């Protein structure tokens, strides 16, 4: 017997008559950046007017001290930041969070990205740099705490959203038919929560994901860790983009990213082997600074003939491709020759930390009355800075599909709407994830099967190709900015 989809009010009535369980129209497991954005975005959809939303956050309530940051002349920075794309900014604007971030001067625009490879030419490869710039800002570097603080401020002011802290989900029961509700239990609590739609935003070890029937999760570890820290830097005074350049070097053991927070401070993400990461973490601050500067400015370790071969091939590729380019890339390349990465002059005390890196993707984002967003659905290497942006795009897509479905009179947990979300999200996410994984394998680590000289040649030809092909550069730049390509 086929049942007609229940509207929001009918679901509430059904639930209240069938049991005494605590009911919410939507329950979101995980109160990180993506989970908070999900709650706030859903609450503002016209079709969700008056709907009850429960946000379950596993951690304790935190004071993000946004007012203190606003008035502090000598602010300190967290070591966890995100490169927020244009589409993510638009999402945060739509829920009122971006205005709060701007008000405390909590974001810094990236106007240019400069990417180069270890052994890419003289002076640490600075004459073979791939640059990206755009008519608009490429991205914004924002501390994760600023994003969370702004989102929680909006959520706490929203009467439709209830937040329970110290409430980590430890059991999910998903229905087999649309006539039943999903149920959730949290650690250290007797209450059972019932909902028409459970949204898993509980990270790459997601309890919600594991509850989906026949779920297949493709995953692997990279055998690497990312070191994060907050750094003091000295940049080229003549650089027109000073304070707004994101640097990335593909070193022999993994990429190094320097993300600008202001003219003199940047955030570090240094990917390397597990053993090297442990060694670097154990260094004192001065030793760590020296080690980082050594890698950023290293002379080529390859032999002289290999160096000349790589430079000759790169020069040839650049010359040939520039003939077909629609823009004068020779001027751009000349500008980049003189561009050198900043010198690291200090590291904020106790700002160094590290975390493991891996790949993960859920073959199913949805099931009966359940959907996954963010890291619960996909885990990506941080080298392209797309992790949180993929999650925010999930929020945009899921909210849009639910809103369309509800406006037709369907149930909020209607499986057809959820499947539409899954299709759209996977079409967007999978190519990006595979692309980033491919870049990681080519540029992100040493390769035991290909001689270093050959790997350097391949990498530098790739950089030269992108640098000279203006249409490709624009497409990559737009994709990184969250713009349609």
N, C-alpha and C positions, 0 to 999 in steps of 0.2 A: 504494500500500500504506500503510495507516494504522498508525503505530507507537504503541504504548502509551507513556504518559509514563514517563520514567525517574526512579527515586527518587534521592535525594542520593548514596547509596553507589554506585549503578549508574553515575551520571554520572562519579564519580571513577574507577571502574574503566575505563570507556570511554575517558576522556581519557588515562589513563596507558598504556593499551595502544595507542592510536592515534598517539601522538607523544611526544616528549621535551620538549614545551613545559611551562613552569611553570604549574601549574593551581591555581586557587582557585575555591571554590564561588560566591563573589560577589566582584566587583570594583567598587569605587565610585570613579569619577573625580571628584576635587574634594574637598578636605578643609576646606571652609568650615563654617559652623555647621550647615547642612542635611546636608552629606555626613557630618560627624562624628556627628550625631544618628542618621542612617540606619545607620551601621555599628554604633553602640552598641545601638540598638533591635533590629536584626536579631539580633545576638549573644545577646540576652536572650530571644528568642522560644523557647518550649519545643521547637518543631519544628526549630530550628536548632542544637540541642545538638551541639557538636563540629564544626560547619561552619567552613570556613576563609574568612576575609574579608580582602581586600586593599584598603586605602585608599591611593589615589594622590594625593598633595598636590603641587601644582606649586611651592609656595614652600619656602624653607628652614625647618628646625625652629626654633621660637621659644620662648623662655622667657617664660611669662605671669606669673611672679612672684606667684602667688596668696598664698603665705605672707607675702611682704613687704607686700602690700596689707592682709592681715589684721591685722598688728601696727603699721601706720603711722597715727599720730594725725593727720597732715596729708597725706591722700592726694591724689594728682593723678588727673585723669580723662582718658580718651581722648575724642577728638572723634567717634567712631563708636559710636552706641548703638542699641538696639532697644527698641521698645515691645512687650513680650512679653505675649501674651494668656493667659487662664486655661487654654485648651486646650494652649498651648505649655508653660506651667508644668507641667501634668500630664505631658506627654511628658518634660520634663527631670527631673521627679521620678522617673519610672519607670526612668530609666537612671542615677540617682544623682547627676546633675549639679547639680540645683537645691539640694540640701543643701550642696554645696560653695560655691555662690554665696551662699547665706544665711549660711554660716559666716564668710565674709570681709566680710559686710555689703555685698555687691556688687549689691544691687537696691533700688529705691525704689518704693513703691506710688504709683500714680496713683489718687486718690480722687474727683477731679472733673476734667472737661474743660470749658474755656470757649472758645467759638468766636465770633468776631465779624468783621464785614465793614468794610472801609475805607469811610468815609462813612456809617456806620450810625447816626449820632446825635450828640449833644453829646459833647465830650471824647473824640474819636476813636472814637465808636461804642460806648462802654461801656454805653450804656443799651439796646442791642439785641444781647444776647449769648445764644447758645445754650449751655445748660449740660447736661452729662451727669453724673449720679452714679448709684450703684448700692448695693444693700445690701452688696455685696462690693467689693473693689478692682477698678477697671476694667482695669488693666494694671500692668505693672512695667517701669520703665526700667532697663535693664541694659546696661553696656558690652559691645560685641561681644567684646572680649578676655576678659572674665570668662566669657562663655558658652563660648568656644573653649577657654580654659584648663581649665574644669571638665570639658568633654567629652573633651579630650585626656588629662586625668588618668585618667579612667575607661577610655579606650581603651588607654592604655599598660599598664594593669593587667589587661587582658583577654587571656588566652592565645589566644583564637580570632581576634584581629584583628592583622594586620600593617600597619604604616604605612611607606610609602616616601616620603620627602621629596624635593624637587627632581626630581619625576617627573611632568612635565606630559604628558598624553596628546597624541600627535600623529598617531596612526593607529588607526582602529577598523575591524574587518572583522566584519560581522554575518552570521549564517547565513541561508540561504533556507529551510531545513527544521529541524525540532526535533531531528533526529539529529546536528546539527553544533553546535559550540561557537562562541561569540564570541571574538575575539582582539583584543588591545590591545598597542600598542607605545608606549613613552614616549621623549621626547627624550633624547639623550645616553646611550642604553643599548641593548645588543644583545638583551636578553632579550625574548621574545615571551610574553605572558601569555594564558592561555586560561581561559575561565570559562563556567559555566552561566547566569550572569545578570550582565550589565553594567548598572550604574546610573549614569546621567549626572547629576552634581551639579556640573558644571563651568562654571556661570555662563551669562549670556545670550549669550556667544559660543561656546556649547558645541560641541566637536568630536564628542561622542557624538550630539547631536541631528542634526548634519549627515550622520551616517552612516546614519540611518534612511531606508529607501527611500520615495520618494514623499512625503517630508516637506514640508509646507507651513507656513511660519512667517510669521504676520501680524505686522508690526511697523511702527512709525513713531517718529520723534524729536519731542519736544515743543519743541525750540528753546529749551530752558531748562537751567540748571544749578542744582544744590542746593549752597548754601554751608553748611558745617558748622563749628562752633566750640564751645568750652567757655567759658561766661560766668559772671561773678560778678553776682549780682542783689540788689536790695533790694526785699523784698515788704511788703505791708500787714501790720503786726503784729497787726491784729485779725482777719485772715483765719483762719477755723477750719481751713481746709485748707492752711495755709502749708506749703510744702515738698512738697506732694502734689497740686499743680494743674498740669495740662498746658494751656498756652495756645496757641491758633492764631488768627492774624489773616489774613484774605484781603485782602491789600493790592492796590493797583492792578496791580503787575507780577508778583504771585504770592504764595503763602501763606508765612507765617512761623510756625514752631512752636517753642515753648519747652518742653522736656521736663525735669522736675525730677529732679535727682540728689541734692540735699539741700536744706536750708533756704536756702542761700546760693549754690548753684551749679546751673546748668541747662545742657542741651545745646541748641544752636541748629541748626535746619534751615530755611534761608531759600531758597526757590525764586524765581528771577527770570530775566530774559532773559540770554542769553549775554554780551551787551555790559555790562549792569549788573553781572553777577557778576564780570566781569574788573575793572571799576572798583572794586567793593567790596573785592575781594581785594588790590588795589594800595594801598588806603588804609592809613595807619598805624593803630595800635590805637586811639588817641584819636578819630581821625576816623571809624573804623568804629563805635565805640560811639555816637558822636553821630548817625551816619546811622541806626543801628538804633533808637535812642530816638526819633528824629524820626518814623520810620515808625510805630512802635508807638503814639505819642501824637499823631499828626497830626490837625490840625483838618481838617474837610471842605474839599476843594478845589473842590467843586461850587458852583454859584451858590446864592443864598439861597432862591429859589423852589423849586429842585429839592430842596434839603435839607428844606424844610417839607413838600413833597409826599410824599417818602419817609417822613418821620416820621409824617405823618397816616395814610398807608395802612398802615404797620406797626402803628400803634396800633389802627386799625380791625380789622385781621386778628386781632391778639392778643385784643382784646375779644370779637369774635365767637366765635373758637375756644375761648376760656376757658369759654364757656357750656356747651360740650359736653365739656369735659375732666373726667375723674374725679378730678383732684387740684386743689388750690388753687394754680394757677400764678401768681396775682397776687403772692402772698408771695414766690415764687421770683424773679419778675421784679424785685420791689422789692429783694431781696437783691442781684441782679446789677447794678442801677443803681449801687450803691456800689462795685462791684468794678472795679478798675483793674489793668492788667497791671503786672508788676514793672518797676522801673527798672534798666537795665543799668549796672553800675558798673565792670566790667572784663572783659577777655578774656584767657584763658590764652595765654601767649606761644607762638607757632608752632602754635596749635591750629586756625587757619583753613585750610580746604581747600575744594575743590569737585569735583563729578562731574556728568556729563551725565545727562539724564533722558529716558526713552523708554518705549514700550509694546511688548510682544512676547508672542506666544502661539503655542505649537506646536499644530497641529491634531491631531497624533498624539503622545501621551505614551509609547507603547510600540511594540515590534516584536518580531521573533523574538529572544528572549533579551536584551532591552534594555528599560529603563524610564528615564524622565526625572523628576527631582524638582527643586523649587526654581526658581531663576532659569533653569536650563536649559530648563524647560518654560514658564515665564511670567515676564514682567518687568512691574513695576507702578510707578506713580508713588508716591513716598513720603508723599504728603500725608495718607493715612489710616493710615499706619504698619502696613500689613498684609503687606508683602513677606515678611519672615522667617516670619510666622505662616502664610501660605499654604504656604511650604516645609515647615514643621514638620508641618502637616496632611497634606501629601503623604507624609511619613515615616510618620505614624500609619496612613494608609489603605493604603499599599503593604505595610507590615509586616503589617497585619491580613489582607490578601488572600493574601499569601504563606504566612502561618501556617496559614490555613484550608486552602489548597491542599495544603500539605505534609502536614497531618494526615490528608488523604484518600489519601495515597500518591502524589500527583502529583510531577512534576519541579519543582524550584525555579524553573525558567524557563518553566513552563507558560504558554502564551499566553492561555489562558482566564482564568487568575488575573490576568495583567497587564491584559487588556482590562477586567476587572471594576474594577481599580484606576483605569484611565483614565476609565471612565464616571463613577465616584463622584467622582473628583478634579475632572473638568471640570464636573460639575454644581455643585460647590461653588465652584470658582475663577472660572468665566466670569462669573456674575452680579456677583460682587464686583469683578472687574476692569473690567467695563463701567460699573458704578456709580461707581467711583473715576475712571475716564476722563471720565465725564459731569460729575462734580464739578469735575475739573480744568478742563474746558472752560468751565464756568459761573463758577467761583470762582477758578480757579488762574492766570488770566492776563488781560491786557487784551484787549478784543474790538474789532477794527477796524471792525466792521459795525454795532454797536449803540452809540448815544451813551452816554457814561459815566453820565449821570443815570438813564437807563432801566436800565442794567445794575445800578446800585446799588439801584434800586427792586426789581428782580426778585430780587436776592440777599437783600435785607433781608426781603422778603415770605417767601421760602423759610425763612430763619432764624426769623422770627416764627411761621410755620406749625409748624415742628418744635418750637419752644419751647413752644407752646401745646398741641400734640397729645401728650399724655402717653404714649399707647400706641405712637405712632411713635417717640418718644424712647427708650422702653424697648427696643423692637425694635432700634434702631440701637445702643444701648448694649450690649445682649446680643451683637449681631453683632461689635462691636469687641472684646468680651471673649472671643470665641470660644465663647460659649454658644449652645445651640440656640434658634432663634427660632420 
